[in-house]
Amino acid sequence: MERRSFLKNTTTAAAGTILMPAIVPSTVFGKNAPSNKINVAQIGFGRIAMTHDLAETLRFDEARIIAVADLDSNRVLKGKQFIEDFYSKQSGSKTSVEVKTYGDYREMLLRKDIDAVMISTPDHWHAQPAIEATLAGKDVYLQKPTSLTIAEGRLLADTVKRKGTILQMGTQQRAMPQFRLAAELVRNGRIGKLHTVKIGLPGDPSGPEVPQMPVPKNLNYDMWLGSTSEVYYTEMRVHPQNSLTDRPGWLRCEQFGAGMITGWGQHHFDSAAWGMDTEYTGPLSINAMAQFPKSGLWDVHGDFIAVAEYQNGITMLTSGGYPNGIRYEGSEGWIFVTRGDYSATASDPVSKSKSSKALDASDPKILNSVIGENEIHLYKIDNQHGNWLDCIKTRKTPISPVEIGHRACSICLITHISMKLGRKLEWNPLTEQFVNDAEANIMLSRSQRYPYGTSFIKIN
């Protein structure tokens, strides 16, 4: 934003001394002028970037995607082609936009003409590039989960706050009207006093034993592993070499994520907190049990159940045994909300047929209730990426800021810790520490492999 402000101020100051040509192209000073564009770079080009983040952002004229970075040279070239093909079809010119490619996103962050970045990388590569982009003065769109540890999530949230970065989390359920309406109805007492929230969240299947494979020449595997420990390469551990749309194997490896508890958990915990009015806090306790594979490459949790207790008296239960979505239960009725026919990608883990009814209630009159002018009205948007771009221009807080994202992700992470330890844990949401539990507190961070990881970032 400093670059655009400088251009505006310079033009204004010199208005009386510079003679402009009588006729200029409309593109120079109109809404599509280069100086009015938000120059965006894409970090990571795979399933989510192609079918969701880029697909959504390219819809908006104020954004111009000018660079893409990926550790897989085949993917970075496909990203370049995908973006340039879009602009070519839009303008009718094959040379309308030239997208620069990078094998290392850190080199890309050095560019002064990039205003913002979208991060659509594997989960273990979320917090670090988001912090580094923030320190480089870029605004950020970050896919969930916010982080893989409480420690790095807190570091990211604090850095973003200190730098004034516009960071939007990719918890796009907030842009879906049924989730906002459900939360508004609950917050305004339409089901009486809220006492229980039930969240349906599936687990993942186990996988086979797989042999070591040669690392493809197009993949920087050492950097792909990042801060995590060295393990042998096999395609099922990383991403398919011949597909951009299939669900990648790393989603089912604890080394790079925590499974569905973070994969979809942040979406549902974020939406639930909207209705519970607990967006900036967390539970006082968590008690989770889960099944884990005893062999095979994929080692994330399968079936599970978790119980979280909040200071306001609400109990939140999460399990694959519930329908996928969120059920608010109050003293005078219930509301159930889910995505319905929406899917971010074709390989979403829950079929549309099992979640086709987006909004339901114990009494249809609840859903037809009108929220009065003096009642609680929640942040309303039409598109998560569009809201991010608007906030970059206005510097207003986006609908899914990093602090809310960190708090929703924290529920995922402490639930996972309880799963691993197999016992109830007391949690202090103010200090973000477990109460009198050294073993559990050790798991709030994890060792990082030099030179990668948030531990080695110089925070300025």
C-alpha positions as CSV (number, residue, x, y, z in Angstrom):
1,M,0.0,0.0,0.0
2,E,2.9,2.3,0.6
3,R,3.8,2.1,-3.1
4,R,0.3,3.1,-4.3
5,S,0.1,5.9,-1.7
6,F,3.5,7.3,-2.9
7,L,2.3,7.3,-6.5
8,K,-0.9,9.0,-5.6
9,N,0.8,11.7,-3.5
10,T,3.5,12.3,-6.1
11,T,0.9,12.8,-8.8
12,T,-1.1,15.2,-6.7
13,A,1.9,17.3,-5.7
14,A,3.0,17.7,-9.3
15,A,-0.4,18.4,-10.8
16,G,0.4,22.0,-11.5
17,T,3.8,21.5,-13.1
18,I,3.4,18.5,-15.4
19,L,1.8,18.8,-18.8
20,M,-0.1,15.6,-19.6
21,P,-1.0,14.5,-23.2
22,A,-4.5,15.5,-24.3
23,I,-5.4,11.9,-25.2
24,V,-4.4,8.9,-23.2
25,P,-5.6,5.3,-23.2
26,S,-8.5,4.7,-20.7
27,T,-6.5,1.9,-19.1
28,V,-3.9,4.3,-17.8
29,F,-6.1,6.1,-15.4
30,G,-9.3,4.0,-15.2
31,K,-10.2,1.4,-12.6
32,N,-8.0,-1.1,-14.5
33,A,-4.9,1.1,-14.5
34,P,-1.8,-0.8,-13.5
35,S,-1.4,1.4,-10.4
36,N,-4.8,0.4,-9.2
37,K,-4.0,-3.3,-9.4
38,I,-3.1,-5.4,-6.4
39,N,-0.1,-7.4,-7.5
40,V,-0.4,-10.9,-6.1
41,A,2.0,-13.8,-6.1
42,Q,1.0,-17.5,-5.6
43,I,3.1,-19.7,-3.3
44,G,2.4,-23.4,-4.1
45,F,0.6,-24.5,-7.2
46,G,-1.4,-27.7,-6.6
47,R,-5.0,-28.9,-6.1
48,I,-6.1,-26.0,-3.8
49,A,-4.3,-23.3,-5.7
50,M,-5.6,-24.3,-9.1
51,T,-9.2,-25.1,-8.2
52,H,-9.8,-22.7,-5.4
53,D,-7.4,-19.9,-4.5
54,L,-6.4,-18.8,-8.0
55,A,-9.7,-19.7,-9.4
56,E,-11.5,-17.4,-6.9
57,T,-8.9,-14.5,-7.0
58,L,-8.7,-14.3,-10.8
59,R,-12.4,-13.4,-10.9
60,F,-11.6,-10.0,-9.5
61,D,-10.3,-7.2,-11.8
62,E,-8.4,-5.5,-9.0
63,A,-6.0,-8.5,-8.6
64,R,-3.2,-9.2,-11.0
65,I,-1.3,-12.5,-10.5
66,I,2.2,-11.8,-11.6
67,A,4.3,-14.6,-10.0
68,V,4.2,-18.2,-8.9
69,A,6.6,-20.2,-6.7
70,D,6.7,-24.0,-6.2
71,L,9.4,-26.5,-5.2
72,D,8.3,-28.8,-8.1
73,S,9.5,-27.3,-11.3
74,N,6.8,-29.1,-13.3
75,R,4.1,-27.6,-11.1
76,V,5.5,-24.1,-11.2
77,L,5.4,-24.1,-15.0
78,K,1.9,-25.4,-15.0
79,G,1.0,-22.6,-12.6
80,K,2.5,-20.0,-15.0
81,Q,0.6,-21.5,-17.9
82,F,-2.7,-21.7,-15.9
83,I,-2.5,-18.0,-15.0
84,E,-1.3,-16.7,-18.3
85,D,-4.0,-18.7,-20.2
86,F,-6.7,-17.1,-18.0
87,Y,-5.4,-13.6,-18.9
88,S,-5.0,-14.5,-22.5
89,K,-8.6,-15.6,-22.8
90,Q,-9.7,-12.5,-20.9
91,S,-7.8,-10.0,-23.0
92,G,-7.6,-11.8,-26.3
93,S,-3.8,-11.3,-26.2
94,K,-1.2,-14.0,-25.6
95,T,1.2,-11.5,-24.0
96,S,-1.2,-9.6,-21.7
97,V,0.5,-10.8,-18.5
98,E,3.9,-12.4,-18.1
99,V,4.0,-14.5,-14.9
100,K,7.5,-15.0,-13.4
101,T,8.4,-18.4,-11.8
102,Y,10.4,-19.2,-8.8
103,G,11.7,-22.4,-7.2
104,D,12.2,-20.7,-3.9
105,Y,9.4,-18.3,-2.7
106,R,11.9,-16.4,-0.6
107,E,13.5,-15.0,-3.7
108,M,10.1,-14.0,-4.9
109,L,9.3,-12.1,-1.6
110,L,12.3,-9.8,-2.4
111,R,10.3,-8.2,-5.2
112,K,9.1,-4.7,-4.3
113,D,6.3,-4.8,-6.8
114,I,4.4,-7.7,-5.2
115,D,1.7,-6.4,-2.8
116,A,0.3,-9.7,-1.5
117,V,0.8,-13.5,-1.6
118,M,-1.5,-16.5,-1.5
119,I,-0.1,-19.5,0.4
120,S,-1.6,-22.8,-0.8
121,T,1.2,-25.1,0.4
122,P,1.2,-28.3,2.4
123,D,0.3,-27.7,6.1
124,H,3.9,-27.9,7.4
125,W,4.7,-25.0,5.1
126,H,2.0,-22.5,6.3
127,A,3.4,-20.5,9.2
128,Q,6.9,-19.9,8.0
129,P,6.1,-18.4,4.5
130,A,3.3,-16.4,6.1
131,I,5.6,-14.9,8.7
132,E,8.3,-14.2,6.1
133,A,5.8,-12.6,3.7
134,T,4.6,-10.4,6.6
135,L,8.1,-9.3,7.4
136,A,8.6,-8.5,3.7
137,G,5.6,-6.1,3.8
138,K,3.2,-8.3,1.9
139,D,-0.5,-9.0,2.7
140,V,-1.3,-12.6,3.0
141,Y,-4.1,-15.1,2.1
142,L,-3.3,-18.3,4.1
143,Q,-4.9,-21.7,3.7
144,K,-5.9,-23.5,6.8
145,P,-4.6,-24.8,9.2
146,T,-3.0,-21.6,10.5
147,S,-0.1,-23.7,11.9
148,L,0.9,-27.1,13.1
149,T,1.9,-26.0,16.6
150,I,0.5,-23.5,19.1
151,A,3.9,-21.8,19.3
152,E,4.2,-21.0,15.7
153,G,0.6,-19.9,15.4
154,R,1.1,-17.5,18.2
155,L,4.3,-16.2,16.6
156,L,2.5,-15.6,13.3
157,A,-0.5,-13.9,15.0
158,D,1.8,-11.5,16.9
159,T,3.9,-10.7,13.9
160,V,0.9,-9.9,11.7
161,K,-0.6,-7.7,14.5
162,R,2.7,-5.8,14.9
163,K,3.2,-5.3,11.2
164,G,-0.4,-4.3,10.4
165,T,-0.6,-7.1,7.7
166,I,-4.0,-7.9,6.2
167,L,-4.0,-11.7,6.6
168,Q,-7.1,-13.6,5.6
169,M,-7.5,-17.2,6.6
170,G,-8.9,-19.6,4.1
171,T,-11.9,-20.5,6.3
172,Q,-14.3,-19.8,3.5
173,Q,-17.4,-21.2,5.3
174,R,-17.7,-17.6,6.7
175,A,-18.6,-16.5,3.2
176,M,-21.4,-19.1,2.9
177,P,-24.7,-17.5,4.0
178,Q,-26.0,-20.5,5.8
179,F,-23.1,-20.5,8.3
180,R,-23.6,-16.8,9.0
181,L,-27.3,-17.1,9.4
182,A,-27.0,-20.1,11.7
183,A,-24.6,-18.2,13.9
184,E,-26.8,-15.1,14.0
185,L,-29.8,-17.1,15.0
186,V,-27.9,-18.8,17.8
187,R,-26.3,-15.6,19.0
188,N,-29.7,-13.9,19.0
189,G,-31.3,-16.6,21.2
190,R,-33.6,-18.3,18.6
191,I,-32.9,-21.7,20.1
192,G,-32.9,-20.5,23.7
193,K,-29.7,-20.9,25.8
194,L,-27.0,-22.7,23.8
195,H,-25.6,-25.6,25.8
196,T,-24.2,-28.2,23.4
197,V,-22.5,-28.1,20.0
198,K,-22.0,-31.3,18.0
199,I,-19.5,-31.3,15.1
200,G,-19.4,-34.0,12.5
201,L,-15.8,-34.6,11.3
202,P,-14.6,-37.8,9.6
203,G,-11.3,-39.5,10.1
204,D,-8.9,-40.8,7.5
205,P,-8.1,-44.4,6.4
206,S,-4.8,-46.1,6.9
207,G,-2.5,-46.7,4.0
208,P,-0.2,-49.4,2.7
209,E,3.5,-50.0,3.2
210,V,5.3,-48.3,0.3
211,P,8.9,-48.7,-0.9
212,Q,11.4,-45.9,-1.3
213,M,11.5,-44.3,-4.7
214,P,14.1,-42.0,-6.5
215,V,13.4,-38.4,-5.9
216,P,12.1,-36.8,-9.2
217,K,14.5,-34.4,-10.7
218,N,11.8,-31.7,-10.8
219,L,11.3,-31.8,-7.0
220,N,13.4,-30.0,-4.4
221,Y,12.6,-32.7,-1.8
222,D,14.9,-31.5,0.9
223,M,13.1,-28.1,1.0
224,W,9.7,-29.8,0.6
225,L,10.4,-31.6,3.8
226,G,11.2,-28.3,5.3
227,S,11.5,-28.2,9.1
228,T,10.4,-31.8,9.5
229,S,12.7,-34.7,9.9
230,E,14.4,-36.4,6.9
231,V,12.5,-39.4,5.6
232,Y,12.8,-41.3,2.3
233,Y,10.9,-40.2,-0.7
234,T,7.9,-42.1,-2.0
235,E,5.2,-40.5,-4.2
236,M,2.4,-41.5,-1.8
237,R,4.1,-39.4,0.9
238,V,4.2,-36.2,-1.2
239,H,1.9,-35.4,-4.2
240,P,1.0,-37.2,-7.4
241,Q,3.5,-36.5,-10.2
242,N,0.9,-36.8,-12.9
243,S,-2.1,-35.1,-11.4
244,L,-2.9,-31.6,-9.9
245,T,-6.3,-32.5,-8.7
246,D,-6.0,-35.8,-6.8
247,R,-5.8,-35.6,-3.0
248,P,-2.1,-35.6,-2.0
249,G,-0.7,-38.2,0.3
250,W,1.0,-35.8,2.7
251,L,-2.5,-35.0,4.1
252,R,-2.5,-38.4,5.8
253,C,1.0,-38.2,7.3
254,E,1.4,-36.7,10.8
255,Q,4.8,-35.4,9.9
256,F,3.1,-32.8,7.6
257,G,-0.3,-32.4,9.3
258,A,-2.6,-33.9,11.8
259,G,-5.3,-35.4,9.6
260,M,-8.9,-34.3,9.4
261,I,-8.7,-32.7,12.8
262,T,-6.8,-29.9,11.2
263,G,-7.7,-30.6,7.6
264,W,-11.4,-29.8,8.0
265,G,-11.4,-29.2,11.8
266,Q,-10.4,-25.5,11.5
267,H,-13.3,-24.9,9.2
268,H,-15.9,-26.3,11.6
269,F,-14.3,-25.1,14.8
270,D,-14.1,-21.6,13.3
271,S,-17.8,-21.7,12.3
272,A,-18.9,-23.1,15.6
273,A,-17.0,-20.4,17.5
274,W,-18.9,-17.8,15.4
275,G,-22.2,-19.1,16.9
276,M,-20.8,-19.8,20.4
277,D,-19.2,-16.2,20.6
278,T,-15.9,-17.8,21.5
279,E,-13.8,-16.6,18.5
280,Y,-11.0,-15.1,20.7
281,T,-10.8,-17.7,23.3
282,G,-10.8,-21.5,23.7
283,P,-12.0,-24.3,25.8
284,L,-11.0,-24.9,29.4
285,S,-10.6,-28.6,28.9
286,I,-10.3,-31.2,26.1
287,N,-10.7,-34.9,26.3
288,A,-10.2,-36.9,23.1
289,M,-9.9,-40.6,22.1
290,A,-8.9,-41.7,18.6
291,Q,-7.9,-44.8,16.6
292,F,-4.5,-44.6,14.9
293,P,-3.1,-47.0,12.3
294,K,-0.6,-49.5,13.6
295,S,1.2,-49.8,10.3
296,G,1.5,-48.3,6.9
297,L,2.7,-44.9,5.5
298,W,-0.4,-43.0,6.4
299,D,-0.5,-42.5,10.2
300,V,-3.1,-39.8,11.0
301,H,-6.1,-40.5,13.2
302,G,-9.1,-42.5,12.1
303,D,-12.4,-42.6,14.0
304,F,-12.4,-40.3,17.1
305,I,-14.5,-38.5,19.6
306,A,-13.5,-35.3,21.5
307,V,-15.3,-33.3,24.2
308,A,-14.4,-29.7,24.9
309,E,-15.8,-27.7,27.8
310,Y,-16.1,-23.9,27.8
311,Q,-16.2,-21.3,30.5
312,N,-19.7,-20.1,29.3
313,G,-21.1,-23.6,30.0
314,I,-21.2,-24.9,26.5
315,T,-20.0,-28.4,25.8
316,M,-18.6,-29.1,22.3
317,L,-18.5,-32.7,21.0
318,T,-16.7,-33.7,17.8
319,S,-16.8,-37.0,16.1
320,G,-17.1,-38.8,12.8
321,G,-20.2,-40.4,14.1
322,Y,-22.1,-37.1,13.7
323,P,-23.3,-35.8,10.3
324,N,-20.7,-33.6,8.7
325,G,-21.4,-30.1,9.9
326,I,-22.4,-28.2,13.0
327,R,-25.4,-28.8,15.2
328,Y,-26.2,-26.1,17.8
329,E,-28.5,-27.4,20.6
330,G,-30.3,-25.0,22.9
331,S,-32.9,-25.0,25.6
332,E,-35.6,-24.3,23.0
333,G,-34.5,-26.2,19.9
334,W,-31.6,-26.9,17.5
335,I,-30.0,-25.7,14.3
336,F,-27.9,-27.8,12.0
337,V,-25.7,-26.3,9.3
338,T,-23.4,-27.8,6.7
339,R,-21.8,-26.9,3.3
340,G,-24.6,-28.4,1.3
341,D,-23.7,-28.8,-2.4
342,Y,-20.5,-26.7,-2.0
343,S,-17.1,-28.2,-2.3
344,A,-13.7,-26.5,-2.5
345,T,-12.3,-29.3,-4.6
346,A,-13.6,-32.4,-6.3
347,S,-11.8,-34.6,-3.8
348,D,-13.4,-33.2,-0.7
349,P,-13.7,-36.1,1.8
350,V,-17.5,-35.9,2.2
351,S,-19.8,-36.5,-0.7
352,K,-22.4,-33.9,-1.6
353,S,-25.2,-36.4,-1.3
354,K,-24.5,-36.8,2.4
355,S,-24.6,-33.1,3.2
356,S,-27.1,-31.7,0.6
357,K,-29.4,-29.9,3.1
358,A,-27.3,-26.8,4.1
359,L,-29.5,-25.6,6.9
360,D,-32.1,-27.3,9.1
361,A,-33.8,-26.7,12.5
362,S,-36.0,-28.4,15.0
363,D,-38.8,-26.0,13.9
364,P,-38.9,-24.3,10.4
365,K,-40.0,-21.1,12.0
366,I,-36.6,-20.7,13.6
367,L,-35.0,-20.4,10.1
368,N,-37.6,-17.9,9.0
369,S,-37.0,-15.6,12.0
370,V,-36.0,-12.1,11.0
371,I,-32.9,-10.6,12.7
372,G,-34.0,-7.2,14.0
373,E,-32.2,-4.0,13.4
374,N,-31.0,-3.8,17.1
375,E,-30.0,-7.5,17.3
376,I,-26.6,-9.0,16.5
377,H,-25.6,-8.9,12.9
378,L,-22.4,-10.7,12.0
379,Y,-19.8,-9.8,9.3
380,K,-21.3,-10.4,5.9
381,I,-19.4,-11.0,2.7
382,D,-20.0,-12.7,-0.6
383,N,-16.5,-14.1,-1.3
384,Q,-13.6,-14.9,1.0
385,H,-10.9,-13.8,-1.6
386,G,-12.9,-10.8,-2.6
387,N,-13.1,-9.7,1.0
388,W,-9.4,-10.1,1.3
389,L,-8.7,-7.9,-1.7
390,D,-11.2,-5.2,-0.4
391,C,-9.4,-5.2,2.9
392,I,-6.0,-4.8,1.3
393,K,-7.3,-1.6,-0.3
394,T,-9.2,-0.2,2.8
395,R,-6.9,-1.7,5.5
396,K,-10.0,-2.9,7.4
397,T,-10.0,-6.2,9.3
398,P,-11.0,-9.1,7.1
399,I,-13.7,-11.6,8.0
400,S,-11.2,-14.3,9.0
401,P,-8.2,-12.5,10.6
402,V,-5.2,-14.4,11.9
403,E,-6.1,-14.2,15.6
404,I,-9.5,-15.9,15.0
405,G,-7.7,-18.4,12.7
406,H,-5.1,-19.1,15.4
407,R,-7.8,-19.7,18.0
408,A,-9.8,-22.1,15.8
409,C,-6.6,-23.9,14.8
410,S,-5.6,-24.1,18.5
411,I,-8.7,-26.2,19.2
412,C,-7.6,-28.6,16.4
413,L,-4.1,-28.9,17.9
414,I,-4.9,-29.4,21.5
415,T,-7.5,-32.0,20.5
416,H,-4.8,-33.8,18.6
417,I,-2.5,-33.7,21.6
418,S,-5.3,-35.1,23.7
419,M,-5.8,-37.9,21.1
420,K,-2.1,-38.7,21.3
421,L,-1.9,-38.7,25.0
422,G,-5.2,-40.5,25.4
423,R,-6.4,-38.4,28.4
424,K,-8.3,-35.3,29.4
425,L,-6.2,-32.1,29.5
426,E,-7.0,-28.8,31.2
427,W,-6.3,-25.8,29.0
428,N,-5.7,-22.1,29.8
429,P,-6.8,-20.0,26.8
430,L,-5.2,-16.9,28.2
431,T,-1.7,-18.3,28.6
432,E,-2.2,-20.9,25.8
433,Q,-0.7,-23.5,28.1
434,F,-1.9,-26.8,29.6
435,V,-2.5,-26.6,33.3
436,N,0.1,-28.4,35.4
437,D,1.0,-30.8,32.6
438,A,4.6,-30.7,31.5
439,E,4.2,-33.6,29.1
440,A,1.4,-32.0,27.2
441,N,3.1,-28.6,27.1
442,I,6.1,-30.0,25.4
443,M,3.8,-30.9,22.5
444,L,2.9,-27.2,22.0
445,S,5.9,-26.9,19.8
446,R,8.2,-29.3,18.0
447,S,11.8,-29.5,16.9
448,Q,12.7,-28.0,13.6
449,R,15.3,-29.1,11.1
450,Y,17.8,-26.3,10.3
451,P,17.7,-24.1,8.2
452,Y,13.9,-24.5,7.8
453,G,11.3,-23.5,10.3
454,T,9.9,-20.5,12.3
455,S,12.6,-21.0,14.9
456,F,15.3,-19.7,12.5
457,I,13.4,-16.6,11.2
458,K,14.9,-13.3,12.3
459,I,12.0,-11.3,13.5
460,N,12.5,-7.6,13.1
